[in-house]
Amino acid sequence: MHILLVENDSIDQDKSLLTSLEKGGYEVCLAHTPTSAAQKILSMWPNIIVLNPANSLNVIDFKEALAKNDLDVPFMVVGTQSDSSLDNTMIINDVEQFQDLDHSIQQVVEKQKDRFVRLPQLTVDLEKHSVLRAGQSFPLTPKEFKLLQLLLDHQNQIIKRSMIMQEVWETDYMGDTRTLDVHIRWLREKIEETPSRPKYLITVRGVGYRFSTDFV
């Protein structure tokens, strides 16, 4: 699980949550300022943002900076906060043991476990119908999303062109499937680092396509 931890760079070691989170098995990325946090959320799309407001971090500034990317990542503040403007924020007060924080994180992430598909350099948001790659969010059209979802549901399996036409376009007509080829190209432009040399969306000539995770 990926966590973006936001702490003051001058925080006392005994107040930092970094070591505890890493020992708890989390992959932690650390940010100290609203700007760096906003940049890192785009590069990693974490499961959750944990803000430790020790040493007087301005929680509102961070919330506003992170909200601009519109990635809708769960946000948790550890410590005593009573500001009514902290909408959609889970506030954990008086965390004395790591188990308390760990339990709270698991609760928040559990609610979104079926929302995201996370792959190397690629995250798919099944709720917002978008993908994040190379720090950029790409919205998917209804047909692109339906096509990608079909491929994700059959990872590493060959999906025949006829099945794709039936499932995505709801037709058995195979006289002209150029629209499928066009949508495959558009989808590759959004999910592949180099669309002309795809790693994920592989063409199986004469048959169909395969969404590959074999290289992971």
C-alpha positions, 0 to 999 in steps of 0.5 A: 500500500502506498502512502503519501506522508506529509510532515514538516522537514524540521519535525522531531524524530520522536514525533515523525510517523515515517519510521513507524509506517515503514516498519508497518509494511507501507511504501511511504513517500515523504513531502514537506510542502504543499507544492511538493505534496501536489507533485508527488501525488501525481507521480504516485497516486497514493492509496491515502494521504496522511498529514502529521500536523506536528510543528504547525503545518497548515492543514488547510493549505495542504488540503487546497493544494492537493484538491487541485489535482482532482484525484480524490485520494482519501485524506487523513489528519493525525492529531487534534484538529477542530476546523469545520472546513476540513470536509471529507477528511478523517481526523485521528486524535490522540494516536498513542500507538501505531496500531491505532493509526494502522487500523484507521488507515486500513479502514479508510483504504478498505472503502476504496479497495475495488475502486483502483487498479494499480499497475507499474506506472499506471493506475486506473480509477474505475469510479471516475473512468480515468487513468493516471500515467507519468503524473498526468490524469487522462479521462476515458470515453465511455467506449474506451473505459468499457474496452479497458475494463473488459481487458482488465477483467481478462488480464493476460488472456487473449480476447478475440476481436469478435468478443470485444465487438460483442461486449463493447459495441454490442454487435456481431457484425465483423464486416468493418472493425476499424472503429475497434482499431481506432479505439485501441490506438486511442487507449494506447495513447493514454495508458502506454508510455510508448504507444508504438511499442506497447507493454500492456495492450498487446496485439495478437495478430489475426485473433485479437488483443491481450492486456499483459502484465507479464513484464511486471 
